[in-house]
C-alpha cells in the first residue's frame, strides 16, 4: 500500500511535464528515477522488515531506472532536448546504483 501511495505522489510531477508530450519511454524513466531517489533516501534501522522492503524497492526502481537511462541516452543521442531531460532526471541514486550481493 505504501508503495502505491509513493508511486502516486511521484507521478504528480509528470502531470506538469505532460504539456511537453515526452515520449512514453522517457516519461517512464522519469517516474522510475523519482521512485529510485525516493526509496534511496529512506532508511529504517528500527524495523528490519520495513528496511527489507526499502532495500527491495531501491533495487527494483534504481536498477530499472539505471538500465533505462543507459538505453535512452544511446537512443536519443541526436536529440539534445530529450537528452537534456533524460540527464537532468538521472539523479545520483540512479547514476551510482550498484546491485547488492
trRosetta pair geometry for C-beta under 8 A, 3 or more apart (Angstrom, degrees):
i j d omega theta_ij theta_ji phi_ij phi_ji
1 4 5.7 -53 -154 32 35 112
1 5 6.7 33 150 -17 66 103
2 5 5.7 -53 -152 36 35 111
2 6 6.3 36 151 -19 67 106
2 53 7.9 67 65 146 130 146
3 6 5.6 -53 -147 38 33 113
3 7 6.3 37 152 -22 66 103
3 53 7.9 -130 -55 176 110 112
3 57 6.4 -159 -109 -107 113 129
4 7 5.6 -50 -147 34 32 112
4 8 6.4 32 154 -19 64 105
5 8 5.7 -55 -151 36 32 112
5 9 6.3 28 154 -15 66 107
6 9 5.8 -57 -146 40 31 109
6 10 6.1 25 158 -15 66 111
6 35 6.8 97 134 -126 111 84
6 38 5.8 152 -169 136 118 152
6 39 7.6 71 169 -61 158 88
7 10 5.9 -60 -143 42 27 106
7 11 6.3 32 156 -28 63 109
7 31 7.8 38 -153 -178 80 110
7 35 6.7 5 -99 -94 69 120
8 11 5.8 -57 -151 28 28 114
8 12 7.7 49 150 -40 57 87
9 12 6.1 -30 -168 -6 39 115
10 13 7.3 -41 -179 21 48 101
10 31 6.4 109 124 -153 109 69
10 34 4.2 155 -166 122 114 124
10 35 5.5 139 107 -69 175 69
10 38 6.0 -93 -80 -33 128 146
11 14 5.1 -47 -168 25 61 122
11 15 7.4 71 141 -30 74 88
11 31 6.2 14 -97 -122 74 110
12 15 5.8 -41 -165 13 44 114
12 16 7.9 40 146 -12 64 95
13 16 5.7 -47 -164 29 51 112
13 17 6.7 38 145 -10 73 107
13 30 7.7 -122 100 153 111 120
13 34 6.9 173 42 -96 130 154
14 17 5.5 -62 -150 45 41 107
14 18 6.5 67 147 -52 68 86
14 27 6.1 82 -145 -161 117 99
14 30 6.4 141 -93 99 95 126
14 31 6.2 -1 -62 -74 137 95
15 18 5.5 -26 -155 -8 36 120
16 19 7.2 -41 170 9 41 104
17 20 5.2 -41 -174 26 69 117
17 22 6.0 2 150 -13 113 126
17 27 7.2 174 104 -112 126 92
17 30 7.1 -30 52 120 166 173
18 21 7.4 40 175 -70 47 46
20 85 8.0 156 143 -101 158 152
22 26 4.5 -112 170 87 113 120
22 27 4.7 140 89 -57 118 90
22 30 7.5 41 112 -8 166 137
22 82 7.5 131 -141 -122 87 94
22 85 6.9 -147 -116 139 125 160
23 26 4.7 87 62 7 84 105
23 27 7.1 -157 91 -6 41 88
23 82 7.1 23 11 -130 113 138
24 27 5.7 -58 -147 39 32 111
24 28 6.2 32 156 -19 67 107
25 28 5.7 -52 -145 37 31 112
25 29 6.4 37 152 -23 63 104
25 68 7.2 -171 178 -156 89 106
25 72 6.3 178 131 -94 112 109
25 75 7.7 -5 101 80 150 162
26 29 5.6 -51 -150 33 32 114
26 30 6.6 36 151 -22 64 102
26 72 6.3 122 -94 -145 72 141
26 76 7.6 47 -80 -44 118 154
26 82 6.1 -102 -93 -158 152 104
26 85 6.5 46 -177 105 130 126
26 86 6.3 -94 -133 -78 99 92
27 30 5.7 -50 -150 31 33 113
27 31 6.6 34 151 -18 63 104
28 31 5.7 -53 -152 35 34 113
28 32 6.4 30 153 -15 66 106
28 68 7.0 -137 105 -138 95 152
29 32 5.8 -58 -148 40 32 108
29 33 6.0 33 155 -21 68 108
29 65 6.4 109 -159 -139 68 71
29 68 4.2 -171 -106 137 98 133
29 69 6.4 132 -160 -70 125 59
29 72 5.7 -39 -60 -23 162 156
29 86 6.6 7 106 -129 150 86
29 89 6.8 115 122 102 95 134
30 33 5.7 -54 -144 37 29 112
30 34 6.4 29 155 -18 63 106
30 85 7.7 -44 -76 158 120 100
30 89 4.8 -69 -115 -155 76 163
31 34 5.9 -57 -151 35 29 110
31 35 6.5 28 152 -17 64 106
32 35 5.6 -54 -148 38 34 112
32 36 6.2 41 151 -25 66 105
32 61 5.5 -177 -164 -162 75 77
32 64 5.1 -109 -155 102 143 107
32 65 3.9 -175 124 -78 107 89
32 68 6.1 107 58 21 147 149
33 36 5.5 -49 -147 33 31 117
33 37 6.5 30 154 -17 63 104
33 65 4.5 136 -78 -151 60 135
33 69 7.3 92 -82 -67 116 111
33 89 4.7 115 80 155 160 95
33 90 6.4 -102 -124 -98 139 36
33 91 5.8 133 175 10 104 96
33 93 7.8 140 -165 74 66 101
33 94 5.1 -26 -128 -58 90 142
34 37 5.8 -53 -147 37 32 109
34 38 6.3 36 152 -23 64 106
34 89 7.6 -49 -47 -160 79 106
35 38 5.5 -54 -147 34 32 115
35 39 6.3 16 162 -7 67 108
35 57 7.4 -115 165 172 102 100
35 61 4.0 -124 111 -145 109 145
35 65 7.5 -177 60 -50 90 128
36 39 6.5 -65 -147 43 24 98
36 40 5.9 22 159 -20 64 115
36 58 6.9 82 -146 -144 64 59
36 61 4.3 -163 -73 125 67 102
36 62 4.0 115 -139 -83 113 68
36 65 4.6 -84 -31 15 144 151
36 66 8.0 129 -118 -34 159 80
36 91 7.2 171 90 58 109 112
36 93 4.8 169 137 116 98 121
36 94 5.3 90 99 -72 156 79
36 97 7.0 -68 -163 -65 129 137
37 40 5.8 -56 -138 39 26 112
37 41 6.4 23 161 -18 61 111
37 91 4.8 20 -81 74 123 158
37 92 7.8 90 -112 52 96 72
37 93 4.7 172 -94 26 57 139
37 94 7.4 -41 -55 -28 85 88
38 41 6.3 -73 -163 35 23 107
38 42 7.2 19 149 -23 61 107
38 61 8.0 -28 50 114 92 166
39 42 5.6 -53 -152 24 42 114
39 54 5.7 172 -166 -159 93 73
39 57 4.3 -146 -127 112 154 112
39 58 4.6 -155 120 -73 116 71
39 61 5.9 122 25 41 135 138
39 62 7.6 -122 72 -33 113 100
40 58 5.4 107 -79 -126 67 111
40 62 6.4 84 -62 -70 116 131
40 93 3.8 -177 21 -127 165 132
40 97 7.9 -105 -90 -88 134 95
41 93 7.7 -80 -37 -69 78 140
42 54 5.0 -132 97 -135 116 132
43 51 7.2 26 -161 -118 54 97
43 54 7.0 169 -100 130 34 164
44 47 4.8 -24 145 48 126 92
44 50 4.5 -22 79 100 154 120
44 51 5.0 -144 69 -67 85 81
44 54 6.5 147 16 -15 102 144
45 51 7.1 58 -90 -73 27 138
47 50 3.8 39 107 19 120 116
47 51 6.4 159 92 -18 64 84
48 51 5.5 -54 -145 36 33 113
48 52 6.5 38 153 -22 65 100
49 52 5.7 -51 -154 31 33 112
49 53 6.8 35 147 -19 63 102
50 53 5.4 -51 -153 33 38 115
50 54 6.4 39 149 -20 68 103
51 54 5.5 -49 -147 35 36 114
51 55 6.3 38 153 -20 66 104
52 55 5.7 -52 -145 37 31 112
52 56 6.3 32 154 -19 64 107
53 56 5.8 -57 -149 38 28 111
53 57 6.2 27 154 -18 65 108
54 57 5.7 -57 -147 38 30 110
54 58 6.3 32 153 -22 65 105
55 58 5.7 -51 -148 33 31 113
55 59 6.4 29 155 -17 64 105
55 100 7.1 -34 -172 20 113 152
56 59 5.9 -55 -148 37 30 110
56 60 6.3 25 156 -15 65 109
57 60 5.8 -56 -144 40 30 108
57 61 5.9 11 166 -3 68 113
58 61 6.5 -63 -133 47 22 95
58 62 5.3 4 176 -1 64 123
58 93 7.8 -108 -147 -172 96 118
58 97 7.7 -174 164 -127 89 110
59 62 6.6 -52 -116 48 15 99
59 63 5.5 17 173 -19 55 121
59 99 6.3 71 -140 -129 100 77
59 100 6.7 -85 -87 21 118 96
60 63 6.2 -62 -141 38 14 108
60 64 6.3 7 163 -11 56 113
61 64 6.0 -60 -145 40 26 107
61 65 6.0 23 158 -18 64 112
62 65 5.6 -54 -139 40 30 110
62 66 6.1 32 159 -22 65 107
62 93 5.7 -104 -110 151 117 93
62 94 6.1 -159 -146 -103 76 50
62 97 3.9 170 155 -106 120 146
63 66 6.0 -56 -147 35 26 109
63 67 6.6 23 156 -15 62 106
63 97 6.4 -149 -71 145 49 142
63 99 6.2 49 -95 -81 118 100
64 67 5.9 -57 -150 38 31 109
64 68 6.2 30 153 -18 66 109
65 68 5.6 -55 -145 40 31 112
65 69 6.1 39 154 -28 65 105
65 90 7.8 160 156 -122 103 67
65 94 4.6 -91 122 -118 121 110
65 97 7.6 113 68 -6 99 153
66 69 5.6 -47 -145 30 30 116
66 70 6.7 29 157 -15 62 103
66 94 5.4 173 -76 -172 71 73
66 95 7.6 153 -112 -89 96 18
66 97 5.0 -127 -49 55 140 127
67 70 6.1 -57 -153 36 30 108
67 71 6.3 25 153 -14 65 112
68 71 5.7 -63 -147 42 31 109
68 72 5.8 23 160 -15 70 113
69 72 6.1 -59 -139 42 23 105
69 73 6.1 28 160 -25 62 109
69 86 6.7 144 -138 175 69 101
69 90 4.8 96 -135 -108 135 116
69 94 5.7 117 -39 161 150 127
69 95 7.8 -113 133 -80 168 61
70 73 5.9 -51 -144 31 26 113
70 74 6.8 19 158 -11 59 106
71 74 6.2 -64 -159 39 29 106
71 75 6.1 24 151 -19 67 114
72 75 5.3 -56 -137 40 35 113
72 76 5.8 -1 173 9 72 112
72 82 8.0 -119 174 149 104 107
72 86 5.1 -165 122 -130 124 142
73 76 7.0 -69 -132 52 18 85
73 77 7.0 55 157 -72 55 78
73 83 6.9 77 -136 -137 61 89
73 86 6.1 -174 -79 126 68 142
73 87 7.4 82 -105 -71 103 84
74 77 6.1 -15 -158 -38 31 110
76 79 4.5 -66 -167 51 87 109
76 82 4.4 -99 -169 102 145 122
76 83 5.1 -173 117 -68 103 76
76 86 6.4 144 61 -15 139 146
77 83 6.6 69 -118 -88 26 134
79 82 4.3 19 115 31 119 113
79 83 6.0 150 86 -22 65 90
80 83 5.4 -57 -136 40 31 114
80 84 6.1 36 162 -25 66 103
81 84 6.0 -54 -153 30 26 111
81 85 6.8 24 150 -15 61 105
82 85 5.6 -53 -150 36 37 112
82 86 6.2 39 152 -20 68 105
83 86 5.6 -53 -147 37 32 113
83 87 6.2 28 156 -15 65 109
84 87 5.9 -57 -144 41 28 107
84 88 6.2 32 156 -23 64 108
85 88 5.8 -55 -146 34 27 113
85 89 6.6 11 159 -6 62 111
86 89 6.3 -73 -154 43 26 100
86 90 6.5 31 151 -31 66 106
87 90 5.5 -47 -143 23 36 114
89 94 7.9 46 132 7 65 158
90 94 4.9 -119 -159 90 62 135
90 95 5.6 86 152 -59 97 93
91 94 5.3 98 54 10 64 101
91 95 7.1 -134 104 -2 32 95
92 95 5.7 -60 -139 43 32 109
92 96 5.7 2 172 3 70 118
93 96 6.7 -66 -130 49 19 92
93 97 6.4 45 162 -60 58 95
94 97 6.2 -34 -150 -11 24 116
